[in-house]
Amino acid sequence: MPELPEVETVKNGLAPVMEGYVFDRVQLNRADLRFPFGDDFISRVQGQKLERLSRRAKFMMAELSSGDRLFMHLGMSGKFTIDPAAFEKHDHVIFEMSSGNRVVYNDTRRFGFMELIKPGEPSRLDHLGPEPLSNELSAPVLRAALKGKKNKIKAALLDQRIIAGLGNIYVCEALYRAKLSPTRASGKLTVADTELLVRHIKDVISDAIKAGGSSLKDFANTDGELGYFQHSFDVYGRENEPCNICETSIHRIVQTGRSTFYCKACQR
């Protein structure tokens, strides 16, 4: 599933051709993705100006001139392409913008979705934690959020109410950089542990965004280019390969249904 750096990369690719422009025409090639679009989806989007395109956690958020907000989630295999050369089988949504560009959403597995939220209406983003790169995330904030928790730190960091947008790949990488075992009890991290962890969470997310995200399976940017941060993975997907620091074989375990990769020697 595309994580925060991948979504940020896609948002940055779409902004020049969508932000500040009108949805001249909206075409839906099916009635639903993960969830139904709703009978009024086209009428509420078509003719509106996209005032601002932003990202919150793993969502892109388009603020429309009507006051509605359009949330877009890529799911497992969703991708946006600008002015594709030909129609593809799983092209489900087409936005024709006043910029002269055609923005196409393709989703083979259809786990992605688009959702319109009216002004003042509650949304699924209301209870998310701080953004990893924001000033709102600090060691004291993280330590307070983890206080009294008995679950493992890997599981805690995947809780979007604690930090918004972190996913499996970047949690594994951040824990490795901080030399913290994913099996540590989250509520027992020291002040020094949380200071190191927050610093490395911010660093690994920043590094991944600079690299255009990680291309695993379906992910590609809006121009079809692949991200390349996967070539910098220290632990993720490297089971039985040598640790870059101590050459101990990278170990894989399953936590809350997800694969966790770490070095037993370096991470304590």
N, C-alpha and C positions, 0 to 999 in steps of 0.2 A: 504494500500500500504506500503511495506517495506520502512522505512525511513533510514536516514544516519546510525544510530547504527546497524540496521539489515544488511545493505549492507556491512558495515565494518566487521561485524561478519562473513558473508559469505566469503568475500575476505580473511580474516585471515585463514579460514578453507581450502580454495582452494590453497593458496600460496604454502604450503609444497609439494603438489603433481603436481602442474602445473608450478610454477616459476622455470626457468632454464631447463625445459624439452621441448621436441619436440612433436608437434601434429602428432603422427604416423598415425592416421586415424581420419577423420571427417565424421560423418554420420548425414544427415538431414532426418528426417522422414516426413517432409512436406516442402512445398516451401516457407512458410511464417510464421511469428508470427504476431505482430502488423503490421509489414512491411515485404515485400519480402526480402529474403536473398540475392538475386542476383545470376545470373548464375555462377559467378566466385568465390563465397564464399568459396567453398571447396578447389579449386585450390590455393587460396590466403592464406589459413590457414594451410592446410595439408602440412607437411614437414617443417614448420617453428618452430623455437624455441621461446618459450615465455620468453622474456628477463626479463620482470618486470611486476608484477601485482599490480595495485594500485587502489585507489578509488578517484573519484572526484564527490562531491555532492552525488547523489543517483546512480551513475554509477560506474561499475567496468571497468577498462581500462587495457587491455593486450597489452603491447608493443612487437611486433613481430620482429624477426631478419631481416625481409624484410624491416622494417621501417614502415609498416602499423600499425595502432592502431585498436584494436578490442574493441568497446564499448559494454557493456552488461548491460541491464536494466531489473530488475525483474518484472516490471509492478505491477499488483495487486496480482498475485498468483504464480509467477515464483519462482522456487527453484532449487538449484544444489544439487546433491547427489553424493558422492564418492563411487564407487563400490557397487551399489545397488544390493540386492540379486536377484531381479527379474525385468523383464520388466513391466512397467506400461503403461496404455493407453495413457497418455499425455506426454510421453517421446519424445520430439521433436528433441533434439540435443544430440549427443553422441561424446565426445572427448576421444579418446584412446591415452594416453600420454606415452612417453618413460620412465616415472617413473614406468610403469606397472599398473597404475591406470586408471580406466574408470570413467570419469566425465560426468554425465547425467543431462541435463536441462529439467525439467518438468514444464509445464505451462498449467493449466486447462483452464484459461480464455483467454490465448494468448494475454495479453496486454503488455507483455514484448517484448524486441527486441534485436537483435544483429546487429551491424553496423560497417563496415570496413571503416576506413578513411586513405587515402593515405598521405604520407609525405607532409606537407605544405598545405594540403587541409583544408578549413574551416570546423568547426564542431559546433554542437549544444552546446558544452561546452565552446566556446570561450568568451561568454559574462556573465558567471556566476560570482557571487560575491565571497567574501573571504570565506574560509572554517571556520566553527565555532571554531575549536580547533587551528587554526593557529594564528601566531602572527599578521597576517594581519587584523584580526578582533579585533578592540579596540573600546572603547567608543567614541573617537573622529571620528573614521571612520564611525561608525553607525550613530552618530548624523549628520554628513555631508550627509550621504546617505538619511536620513529622512527629511532633511531641506526642508521646503516648501511643504511637502506632506500633503494632506488633508484626505487621507484614514485612516482607523482605524489601530492601531498598529498590531493587529492580521493579517490583510490582508497584511500589509507591510512586516512582517516577513516571510510570505509564498512566497514572491517574490524572486525567485532564483537569481535575479540580485543584490539583496541587501545582502543576506547571502545564500550561496550555501548549499543545503542539508537539510535545516530545513523543517519539515513537520508538519501536524496538531497536532499530539500527543505531540511532544516535544515543540512546540510553546505554547500550552496550559499549559504544566507543567512549562516551564520557566517563563511565565507571572505570574503564581501563586506564584512561589518562589520569584519573584521580587516584588510581591504585586502590580502589575499594572493591571488595568482593560483592557480587550481586546477591549473595546469600546473607549479607549482614542485615540485622534487624534495623529497620529504618528509624525507629524511635531511639536507638542507642548511638547514633552518630554523634561525634563530638563537635565542638565549635570548629576545630581545625578541619575536620572531615567535611563539614558543610561548606566552609570557605573554599576548600579545594574543589569540591564538587561543582559549586555554582560557577567558579571560574572556568572549569573545563567544559561544562555544559555550554556556556556562552562561546567558548573558543571553538568547539567542535561544530556547533550550529553555524557560526560565522564562516568557518573553513568550508563547510559543505555548500553554503550559499555561493561563496566565491567560485566554487568548482562546478556550479550549475546543478547541484544535487547529485544523487546517486541513481544511475540507471540500472535497475534490476528488473528483468522481464519486460514490463510494458511501458515504463516511464520514458518520455521524451519531451523536450521543450516545444514551444509553439512553432518553431521553425524546423522541427524534426530532429534537431541535434540532441545528442545524448549527454547527460551529465557525466562527470568522470571522478567524483569523490570516491566511488567504489574501489578505485585503484589505490586509495589511501587508507583503506580499512586496516586497523590494527588487529581486531579480533572478529568482527562480524563476518560470518560465513567462512571462517578460516579453521574449522575443526581439524585437529591433528597436524596443522601446520605450526612451525616454530614461532614462538613469541619473538617479536622484534627486539626485545630487551634482553631476555634471559635464555631464549631458545627452547624453553619448556613448551611442550605441545599444547596448543589452544584446546580448551575443554568446552564441550557443549552439554548443557542441561536444559530441561524444559521447566519453565516457570509460568504459571497461569496460562498454560496453553501456548506459550511462545518459546522459541529457541533462544537461549541465552549463551553467549560465547564469552569466555574470559580465560585469563591466565591464573591458574591456582597458585603459582609461585609469586607473581608480582602483586596480585590483588588480595588484600587481607581484610 
